[in-house]
Structure formats: structure tokens, C-alpha cells
Amino acid sequence: MNRHVLRAAGAAASAALVVTTLLSAGAEATVASTLPAGPVAVDRGAASAVPAAAPAARSAWKPRPARYAQSVTTKDLKIVMDDGVVLRGDLIRPATADGKPVAARLPTLVTITAYNKSVIGSGATAGLGGGDTMYLVKRGYAQLTVDARGTGVSEGVWKAFSAREGKDAGAIIEWAASRGWSNGKVGMTGPSYMGISQLFAAARQPKGLKAIFPQVPAADVYRDVVATGGQIDVGFIPLWLGLVTATGVIPPSYGVQEPANGFSMLTDHLEGLLSFTAPLMLNAILGGEPAYDGPFYRERSPIEVISKVKVPTFLIGGEFDLFQRGTPLVFEALQKNKVPTKFILGPWDHLQGSGGADIGKAGYGTLEELQLRWFDHYLMGRDTHLDEISALSYYEQGSGRWVRKNKWIASDLSARSYQLSGNAAIGGQSGALVASSPKAGNAIVPPIPVTGLCTRSANQWTAGLPNLLLSSLPCFSDNKLNDLGGVTFDTRPLAKAVRFQGPLNARLYVSSPSGDGMLSVAVEDVAPDGTVSRISGGWQVISHRALDRSKSRYLDGRLLQAWHPHTKAAQKRLASGQIAPVDVEIFPTGAVVRPGHRLRIAVQAFDIPHLLSPLPDLLGQLVPVTVHTGPAHPSSLTMAVR
């Protein structure tokens, strides 16, 4: 076996053990946090990470009380796929006073995980499955949690989100619907991997599936997280691959009774590590096929099959989540296809959005209450007054208020552009950001390989682990120090608030000695006291600047969301010193910059520990990049304002 593959495999497993330990130590605190009562949040500034609750909407619906006090669990049920591979699931049902399962056939909720059903279903990490499972079981639902093929204690070789895994997901739903303990009506729950699995299952249109509730799901895995802007994610992806690997080699509880099956499962999982997990990461870093977009990522991106999803969908997303870009795209696509859809977008990182402890702050009730309301309507036929919940509810950074709308890009939004003006330099010498008449100038962005290290971006792209352990670090809420490692352009203190929502686009006219380089761009709020709050960010490699206009989004004729092919064929360096525009997709959000504050765009050449260049491109991207401004080189920031 190639020693590089073995080394990568070992590193992945080591990372997983670290993640598992950290989650066990800290997840309980995240899940157990309580919701403050009170009116709409008073203005806390854009740095506010803990919003006050919106006032609870007056509702004709009230959560019904628990019907059952006890439950019974059946472990490691065999679910045989059409190719003979055996998946394993744990079934929880409400029980009578004598501890026996209730005789009634029940609506069933299914969760498909890659992180071992025993790990996410108990102890401190139970909340990582998306809330309190027992809340719904006590109210008359059966809960089936299944390990995906090649993960946990299921047989087979893991090939994350492959078409085969999607086929399995549909088969699991139909299997559950046909059991004697099910009434044939099935819903799905779970965050992250479990949320993405819901979309792939729904796209199969299995019999019995009535509604889903995905938290923090992806749309386009390449652009959302794997290789944002053309560099490889080395913050989250190794931890994720390691987590799946580590939880997949835990000896199964059925191993004593079924030693041959237990041994077969472990060998399958080791085969997956050596044939899929380790080579995938290694080949991406070495600049191989996984470093570029193509059929591999199209097969694994829910947005490619979202038109086949027909069941009602309730989405939860985070403004600092790994899938900050993707979840709004899923929402828009479902709305376009006239699928009943709700979307709550809060100021959450990945762990916070997965645990769901703060969802009640949107004003509609806790995560568990929302799930009850959703599934009671679509699986039990109850009138739960879902019309009282806005199609879109998002947290507005800078004001601390929750905004309710019917669409993601609503008709009250219009495009506005700010021009970068004059010179800027590292160390705090800012250029200007103006509405018109920009001055000619330039700004040299040096490749400083520590920029991004202690920022809200670092927390975001490690799934929220740093915030879980070190939430008091000032650099998570103040980007001032990090901005000194790049160049910045600021408006004057605003006379009127600037309120914007959705994706943004930074068009930067740039040059570099190699014709390549990384543009790490942040949109920020600078308070009168100098505190710098990161609102959102975007990343783009210069050689991947090719723009597909047919897939890009425009508002009022202005580019709002760039779409780059990110293929090997489309990659092209500039000539040395050549100046050209590069469009940087800045991930969607909702925010207001208040009067007296300044709007800032910050540009750097690294975002550590988030992104790393593939090794063949590293030297070409380890160069200073010059940003050019003025009438001849109209670098700009475009946003949708209301």
C-alpha cells in the first residue's frame, strides 16, 4: 500500500478521534442551552452572536402533551438492500406501562446517518442527531435511525452521497413504510449529512414519504464546502472524513451474536478507508481530479436532483454554517417547483444549526415543537396552522431582529454597487468605498499564511468547534487584528442604514506576478469604536475566474452571484502583470449596517485554516496580488438592498 495513502488514512483517523472527543466534551452544553424570553432584540451591533428571541407569534396552535411516558428500543434491525448489503437500524417506539411496544401502527420518522447511530443517539452527543428524539416518540411516532452503507455498523463500502447511497435511502423509506409497526406514513429528520440524505431520499420519490425536515443541508458540495473558490477545504473536510472513519470502526453490538457479520462489516469499512476516503483527500491536495468540479461532485450535490423532490420540506440554515451558500439555494429551488417549504436562517455555525437549541428564538417554538407541528400536519392530518409560519424567517445581523419574508430574493430588493477607490495598504491604511466617482489607485495584498487563523471564518470552516470550546475569544467577534494582514476599503460613516440580504458579488480588477493567486474577501461592519464585525465572506482563485453567465444570478442587470465552472479546462492564469476582473461570490446573508457605522470590504490572500491550494498550484498562488481601482479598473461590491 502506498505510504502516502496510509499516512493520510492515519491522519484522518486521528482527526476523527479529536473531533469525537471534543463533541463528547462539549456538545451537551450546546444542546442544553436555554432560550431567553423577551421582546424583539434591541440593537446589539453586527457582532452579536447570541440574539434575543423574537416575540412568539400568536398562534392558534399549541403543542400537544406527551401521550406515552415510556419507550422501547430494538437494536440493529437488518435492512437488506437489493444487492444483498445489510444496513442496520435502531427502532424506538412508544411503550405501554409494562414496557411493551404499543400495538398501534404508527407514523414513522427516519434518520440516515454516517456517524454511527449509537454515537448520535445517546449521551452528550445525542443532540447532534437534530434534537430530542423522545419528544416525538412520546407523542406517538416511531423513530428509525439507520447507519448509511459502509458507516456505523452497516455493511458495505462508504462512498459518500453516491447514487448507490441515494438508492439505499429511498429503499429504507419504503422498507420502513411496509413494516407492521408503521402506518405507512414516513417523515425524515436530521442535520448535516442526515439533512442531505433526506433530499436524496426524497428525490427517489419513495412510497410512503410524506414530509422532511432537513437542518443545514448542502446544495452544491463542491462550491459550498469542498473547494470554495478553487482551493481545497482543509479545515472541515479532513475532520469530517476522519469522523466517519472513526465511528465506523467501533465494534458493533451484534458482533458477539453474529461474529462473521461483525468481521465482514469491519473489513468493508477498512476497504472504504483505503479505496475511497484517504485517496480522495490525497488526490485533491495533489491536484488530481477531485480538485476540480465534475461528475463526481455533480452526483453528490442535492441541487442536481432537487427538481425531483416533491414532499413538503422545512429547512434550517445558518449564516455562519458550512452550507451557508447551499441551504438558501435549496429553499429557492423548492419554492420554484411549488413544493410547500419553510426556511429559518439564524446566526448559527454548523454545530449550533445541527443541535437546534436556539431555533426557538425565531419566534415559532423550539426545534422539537416545530417538528411536531410539521409532521402532525403532513403525517397525521392535523390542522397545525402552518400558514402562521412565514416562508422565510432570517436573523438580521446588526439589528438583532428577525425578518419575515415570502421569498429569498423578494421584490423589495434592488441592486446597489459601491466602488473601491484610491490606494490602500496592509497595516490599516484603508482605501475608500464610494457610491460614485472612484479615484484611481492600487493595493498590494501580500500572501501572509496566518490571515484567517483567529476569525469567525476559522470557526465557521471547522464546523463551530472553536466556538464550542473557546467562545470568549475576542477575534471571533472582532476582525480588526486580522484585517491588518490585508487591505481594506471603507465607506464614510453612514448617514442612513444600509440593509441588505442574499448573495453579494465583489468584482476586483487584479494582477499578480504569476497570473494567479487567492482572493479571500470579507464584507464587514466597522463600529464607531473601531470594532470590526465580519458579516460574510467569499473566496476566488484568479485562474478559476471564468464566469458562466447562464448559471450566474443578476439583479437589475448587475451580477449578484457569480458561478464559475472550476474545471481543469476552464482554469487559466493571467499573463504576468496582466490586469483582469475577477468576480468573487460572497456567501448569502442578511444584515444592516447602521448609521454612524462604516461598510467595509477586506481583501486577503489566505484564509487559514479553511483553504489550501492544491500542491501543483501552490507556488503560483503564493504571490502578492494587486487590486486596482478607479474609472479604468472599476472594482466594486454589489449587493441586494431594501
N, C-alpha and C positions, 0 to 999 in steps of 0.2 A: 504493500500500500504506500502511495506517495507520502513522504514525511510531512509535506506541507498540508495535505488534507487532514492527516492525523493531528497535526498541531492546531489547525483551525477547529477541528472537532473538539479537541480538549478545551480550547478557549471558549467555545460556545457552551460546553457543559459547565465550565467554571462560572461563566457569566450567569447561567441559569441558577446555579446554587446561590449566588449572591442575591439575585432577584427574589428567589423563593424565600430566603432568609429575611430580606427586607420587608417583603409583603407580609410574612407571618408576624413580624415585629410591629409593623405599623398600620396595616390595613384596618384593624379593628377600630383604631382611633378615627380613621376617616369615615368608616361606615356608621359609627355611632354618634357622629356629631349631630347636634340638635339645631332646630330651625328657630331663629329669633322671631318673635312676634313684633308687629309694628306696622306703621304706615309705609307708603312708598319711600324708598331710600332717600335720605337727604343727600345733598351733593357731597361726595367724598373724594372727588377728583378721579382722574383716569387711572390712578394707581390702585384704586380699591379692588382688592381681591376677594373680599367677603361681603357681598351685597346684602342689604337688608331685604326682608321679604316684601313682595308686592302685597297689597291688601287682598285678602282672599275674596275671589269673585263670589257674589251672591249666587247661590245655586239652588235649584230645586232638587238636586241630587245629594244624597248623604250616603257615605259608605255604610254598607250593611254590616251588622255584627258577625262575629265568628259563629259558625254553626257546629263545628266539631272541635273538641278540646285535644284530641289525640290523633296520632298518625302512625302508619306502619310503612316500613321501607323494605322493598325487595331488591337485593343487590345483584348486579352483574347479569341481568337478563340477556339472553342470547338473541341477537337480531341478525339474521343471515341475509347477506346481500346476494344479488343474482349471480355473482361469480364465486360464491361459496365462502367469502370472507365473513368472519363473525365479528360484529360490533357488540359492545356491551353497554347496557344502560341500567341506571338505578331508577326505580319507580317508587314514588311516595304517594300514598293515598290516605285520605282521612279514615279514622278508625272509630269503632264504637267503644263503649266504656270497657269492654272486655279485651280490647286490643286487637280485634279482628277488623280487616278492611270492610268498609261499608259495602252493602250488597248492590247499591245503585250503580248504574253505569254513568260515568262522569265525563264532563268536558275535560280535555287533556291539554296541558301545556308542555311543550317540548323545548329543550335547550340542547344544542350540539356544541361541544367544546373541544378544544385541542389541549387543554391544560389539566387534564385528569379530573374526572367528575368527583373523585374523593377529595381532591385538594380544594376545589372551588366550592364544595358543598358542605364544608364543616369548619369549625373553629374560627380563627381570626380572619381567614381568607374567604369566608362564606359570602361576604358582600361583593366579591369580585364576579360572582355569577349574576349580578344585576339586582340585588335587593333581597328581601326576606321571602324566601320560597314558601315558608309555612303560612304566611299571611293569606295567600290564595288557597292553599290546601285546606286550611281551616274553614274556608268559605265555599268548599265543595268542588275543588278542582283536583285532578290528578296531575302530578309533576313527573315527567320523564326526562332524565338528563343522560345524554349519550356521549361517549368518547368518539370523536371522529376517527376515521380509518387511520391506522398507524400511530395513534396517540393514546395517552392514558393507558387503559388496559384492553383496548380493542386491537384485533389483529390487523395485518396489512402494513403496507409501506406508506408513510406520510408523504404526500406531495401537495402542499398547502393550496387549498382552493382550486384544485384541478377539476376538470369536467367530471372525472370519476367521483370526486368528493361531492360535487353538486348532485350527481345522480343518487348517491347514497342518501343525501339529505332528503330528497323527495321520497325515497323508499322508506326512510324512517318515519316520515309523517303518515304514509299510507299504512305502515305496519301498526303504528300507534292507534290510528283511527279504527282499525279492524279488530282490536283486542276486545275481549269480553268485559274488561273493566272500563272501556271507553264508550261514550255515547256516539262516537263517530265525528265529533266536532273538535278540531285541534287549533290551538294557537301556539305562538312561539315567543320566547323571551331570551334576553341575554345581551351583554355588551361586547363590543370589540369583535374578536373572532366569532363569538356567538351571534353578534348582530349581523355580521357579513354572511354567516351561514344561513340566517333567516332569509336574506334576499336571494341567495342562490336556491334555497329550497322553494321559495315562493315562485321563482321563475320557472320551476318544473311543473307548477300548477297541479300539485298532488291532490288526490281526492281527500276531502275532509278538512283541508286547511282553510280557516275562516278569517284569521287576522294575525298580525305580527306586531312586535314591539321592540325594534332594534335600537339599542343605545350605541352611540359613537361608531357607526359603521363607515366603511370606506366607499368610494365610488370608483376611482381610478388608482389602483395601488401603486403604479409607477410614479405618477405625478403627486399623489397625496403624500407618500411616505418613503418609498424605496429609493428614489433617485431624484429628489426635488431639484429642478433646475439643471439637472445633468450631472450632479455629483452624487456619490453613494452615501446613503444614511448609515453612519457608523455609531450613532447614539442609541437608537432603539432596535434596529433590526438584529444585531448580534444578541442583545438581551432577549428578544422575542424568540429567536431560533433556539437559544440556549434554554429558555424556559420550557418550550415544548419538548426539547430533548430530555431535560432533567426529569420532568413529570411523566415522561413516557418510559422511564426505566425503573420506576418504583414497582417492586414486585406486586403482582395482582393478588387480591384477597382470595381468588378462586384457585390460586396456584397449588395449594395443598390438595384440594379435591381433584383438580384437573392439571397435574404436573406437565403433561405433554402439551396441553394448550397454553399453559403459562410460559413454557420454554419457547414455543413457536412464536408467541407474541413478542417476547424479548428479542429474539433473533430478527424478526421483522423490523422492529424499531431500530435496532443497530444497523440493519441494512439501509433504512431510510436516512440515518445519520450520515453514513458513508457514501451513499449514492445520490442523495438529494441535498440535505441541509448544508453539510460542510462544503461540497463542491460549488453550490450556488453562491455562497458568500465569497469564496475564494476566487471564482471566475469573475464575479462582479468587480472586485478590487483589482484584479489583474487586467481589467478592460475587455473581458470576453463578452459573449452575447448577453448575459444578464445585466450588463451595464447600460444596455440600450433598450428602448421600448420595442415591442414586437409581439408576436403571437403568444409567447409565454405569459406576458403580463395582461394581454387582452383576455385570455382565457380566465384569468384570476381577478378581473375587475367587474364588480357588480353592475357598473354603468353600461356594460356591453349587453346585459340581459335584462335591464330594468324595464324595458317595454313589455316584458312577459309577466311582470309582477302585477297581479290584478286584485290582491286582497288588501283590505284596509290596513294602513301602516301608521304607527305612532313612532316618531323619531325623536331621539335626544341627542344633542350635539354640544360641543364645547368650543369656545372662542380661543382656547389655548390647547386644544386637543390635537392628537396626531392626525386626525381626519377632519381638521378644521376646514380644509378645502372641500372634502368629498361629501360630507353629510348634507350640506345645502344643495349640492347638485342632485343627490338622490331625491330630496324633497321636491325640487323643481320638476324633475323628470316624472315623478309620480303624479304631481298636480297636473302636468301637461296631459298625462294619459287618463285624467279624470278618476284617479284612484282616491278614495277617501283617505286623507292624510293630515296629520297634525305634526308640528315640529316645535320643540322647545330648545332654544340655544342659549346656554348660560356661560358664565365666566369660569369655565372649568377646564382643567387639564384632563388627561386620559383616565387616570385613576379616579378623579373626582366624578367625571361623567359616567364611569363604569359603576362606581359604588352608588351614585344617585342620591346621596344623603341630602343634598341641597336643592333638589328639584322642586320641593315644596315652596321655595322662595319665589317661583314664578307665579304663585297665587292660585293654583288649581288643586293643591293637595300633594301628599307625599308620592314617591315613586310607586309604592305598593297600592295606594288609593287610585292613582291614575291607571295602573294596570288592571285593577279590579273593574274600574269604570269602563275601560276599553273592552275587556273580554266579557264582562257581563252583558254588554250590548251585542257584541258580534257572535259570541258562543252560546249565550243563554237567552238572547232575545229580550233582555230587559231594556226599558227606557231609562237611560242614564244621562240624558240631556247633554250629549256630546256637542250639540250646537253652541253651548255656552263656552266651549274652549276655542280660542282663536286658532285659525290655521297655522299662524306663526306667532310665537312669543319669544322675543330675544332681549337679552340684557344689554343695555346701552352703557358702554364704558364712558366714564367721565361725568355721568349724572347719577348713576346707580339706580336708574329706573328700568322697569320692564316695558317694552314696546310691543303692542299687539297689532298685527297686520294680517292681511289675507294672502299676500304673495311675498316672495323673497325680493324680487326687484319690482316694487309696486309703481303705479302710475304717477305717484307724487315725487318720484326721484328724477333728478336731471343731472347731466354730466357737468362737472366743473374741473378745470385744469389749473394747476399752479406751475409756474415756470421757475426752474433753477436759475439763479442769477449771480454773476460775478465769481470771484475766487473764493476758495475755501482751503483749509489745510488741517492736518491732524493736530491734535492737542487743544482743540476747542475754538479754532478760528473759523466761524461759520460764515457760509455764504447766505444769500437771501433766497426767499421763496416768495414769488410775486405773482399777481394776477395778470400782469401785462408788462411790456417793455423791459424784458430781461437784459442785463448787461453781459457782454462777452467776458469770459473768464475760463478758468480750469481749476481742477482739484485733483491732486495725485493721491490715490488710495494705495497705501503700502500693504504688502502681504504680511500681516502680523499674525502668526499662528496661535494666538491666545484670545483673539477677539471672539466674543460669544461665550466664553467659558463660564462666566458667572452672570447669567442673564435669565430673563423669563423664557427666552428661546431655549437655553440649555435645559431648563426644567421641562418645557413642552416636549422636546425631542428625546427625552429619556422617560417619557410617559408619566411625569409627575413624581418620580421617586425622590428627587432632591427636595421638593416642597414638602413631601411627606415626612422627611427626616430633619430638614433644616429650614422650616417655613419662615423663620425670623431673619434670614439673610437679606440685608437691605438691597443687594443687587437684583433680587427678584422683582422689586417694585421701583427701583431707580436705576435707569440705564445710563446715568451721567458718566460714570467712570468708563464704561465700555465704549461710549461714543468717542472718547478721546483717541481711540485706536483707528478711527476712520474719519470721514469728512461729513459735515452736516450742513443743511440749508434750512433756514428758519423764516417763517413769516414774522412780521411785526406783531406785537401783542394785538390780539383780535378785538375789534370793536363789537362784532357780532359773533354769536356762536356759529361754529361750523359743524353741522350734524350730517353724518354720512353712514351708509350701510351698503353691504355687499362687497364684491371684489374691487381691487384698485389696480391701476397699472402705472408703473414707473418706466417711462421711455428715457433712457440715458444714452447720450452720444458719447462713445468711449473709444479709446485706443490703448494699445499696450505694445511693449517691445516684441512679444511673441505672437501677438494677434489673438491671444486667448486670456483667460482669467476668470475669476468668480466675482459676481456682484451679489453681495448679501445686503439687502435693503430693509430698513425698518421705517415704519411710519409711527411717529411719536407725538406725545403731548408734553410740552415744556411749561411747567407751572411758574408763576411769578417768583417763587422761592428757589427756582433752579432745578427742582425735581423733574426727572425725565421718565415718563411712563411709556413703555413700549405698548403700542396698540395692536400692531400686526407686522408681519414680515413677509418677504419674498426673496427668491434666490434664482440666479440665472448664470449659467456658464456662457461666455461670449461666443464660443464656437458652436453652441447649440441655439443660436439666435434666430434661426429660420422660423418664420411665422406662417402658420396655416390659417389664413383669414376665414376660411369657411367654417372652421371649428372655434374661432375666437368670438368673443362677445363684444358687441358695440352698443353704446347708448348715446343717442343724439348724434350719431355719426362718429363718436370718439371711442377709441379702443379702451375697454374696461377690463377685459380678462383675456390675456394672451394664451394661445395654445401653440406650443412648439412640438414638432414631431419627435425629437430626441431619438432619432435613428442614426446609425453609423453613416448612412448615405447622406443624411442632411447635415451632418457635422462638418463645419468648415471654418478654419481660422481666418482672421483678417490678415492682410499684409502687415508687416511690421510698421507701426505708426499710423496705419490707416484709421480714419475716424468713421464710425458707423453707429446707427441707432440700435439699441438692444432693449427689447420690451421685457420687463420683469413683472411676472404675475405676483401681486401681493395678495395674500390669502384673505378671504372674506371675513368681515366682522361687522359690528355696529358700534358707533361711538359718537361722542360730541366733544369738541374742543371749545371750552368756554371762553367768554370774553375775558381779556386780560392774559390768557394763555397764548402760547405760540404753537403752531403746527410745524412739525419738523420731519424732514426726510434725512435719514442717516445711511451712509454707504460704506461698507467694509469689504474686505477681500477674503475673509474667513468667517465661518460660523462653527466654532468648536464647542462641544463635541458632536455636533449634529452631522456635518458633512465632510467628506474627504474625496479628493479627486481620485479617479482610477489611476493606478500607478503609471501607465504609459503616458498619461496627460499631466502628471504631477508637476514636472519642471516647467512646462508651458503655462501652467496656471499659477505657479509660484512667482508671480511677477507683479510689479506695480501697475495699476490701471488708472488711466487719466480720464476723468469725467469732464466733458466740455460743455460750456453753457453759452447762452446768448442767441441773438437772432439767427446766426448761421448754423447753430447747433442747439435747437430748441429742446433741451432736456426738460422733462415735465413729469408731474404727478397728476393723474386723473382719477377722480372718484365720483360716486353717485351721491348727491347731496339732496336733502329735503329741507 
